[in-house]
Amino acid sequence: MKRERLFYLDLIRVISMLLIVIYHFPLPLYIGGTDVLHSTANSRWGVAVVYVFFMISGAALFRRYRHRDSFSLISYYKRRISSLYPLFYVAYVLGFMYVFWVRGSMYSYVPTRAFLWTILGLDGYLNSIVPTFTMVGEWFLGAIIIVYALFPLVYHVVMKKDEGMDPRRSLMLMALLFCGTLAVYIFHPLKLIEIKADPVVDLSFFLLGACISELWGERLAYGGLRIPGLLVSGLMLLAWCFIKLPFGTALSTDGLPLYLTESVAAVCIFVFMTALSGYLEALPTLKRIIGRASGYTYGVFLIHHLVESQICAHFDTDAFSRRDTAILLMLCLLAVIIFTALIYRIRDILGRMLS
């Protein structure tokens, strides 16, 4: 079955990946007393963008498997494994060898058997619980692997037998997941795992993105919801960025108010970019660039943090001016693009050799 490309999902994916690369840039850039590269007046904007990534993943998967009769469990898991692991292994081996060369050793306190977690792609996810050889991908890779593993269960609950989502069952499951998310933030049962990496939290955003896309996506991008969606979500994002809310949202906590502001911001980002896409899609050159760039976002996600940290470690940044910080950020973006292209090239060469 030929995959149907949706421009608004490609646009959200590319913009979100760019924002995450900027958010993981290790130097602050203060403007008006706010570190604009990492926070807003109310919370960490990078966490909201991570939630957007879960929303994109849910929307894309449900779009791919709209016809329930065409869903094969074996085919699904084979496709997910082939899309995630080969590129991860290429990026990991290159990162591992580089870090070993720089350090002169490789985490002597980590037992060799911990490579099992790397093979499974869970090393970053479990790094706060057990010693691992985490190098690229970090916690998000493990979280998305878990969510992908649970997708068939969610899919068969909310999809109708013919085509598309069942709105009633989707909203009921969404409500259950939202209640579970509130319970996670109130009681935090998995103490050793960050709340943003909790499977219940991630799955709730995964399904939320699918619901918005399947139930209202077309009308947001091309129909009557486009202008209202653009205006309402845009104004709410401006308020989130610049107007301090009356209740406490300390950046050092994972409290419920912080989660609520980040969740609303994530939904607003998703809705705003979906509504904006209907206008941008009319620009053919931009559409081609976004479509091509969207195919590389996973590679950027895998290696950007390692690349940025290694480049920034080369400089004495204590006395950096704003101009120096901006130039270093541009250098990091360029390096991420180059190394992303490299790992895709190596993966493709190895794939041809093995086939």
ABEGO torsion letter per residue (X at the ends): XBBBBBAAAAAAAAAAAAAAAAAABABBBBBGGBBAAABBAABBAAAAAAAAAAAAAAAAAAAAAABAAABBAAAAAAAAAAAAAAAAAAAAAAAAAAAAAAAGBBGAABBAAAAAAAAAGAAAAAAAABBBABABGEAAAAAAAAAAAAAAAAAAAABBAABEBBAAAAAAAAAAAAAAAAAAAAAGABAABBAAABAAAAAAAAAAAAAAAAAAAAAAAABAAAAAAAAAAAAAAAAAAABBBABBBBAABABAAAAAAAAAAAAAAAAAAAAAAAAAAABAAAAAAAAAAAAAAAAAAAAAAAAAAAAAAABBAAABBAAAAAAAAAAAAAAAAAAAAAAAAAAAAAAAAAX
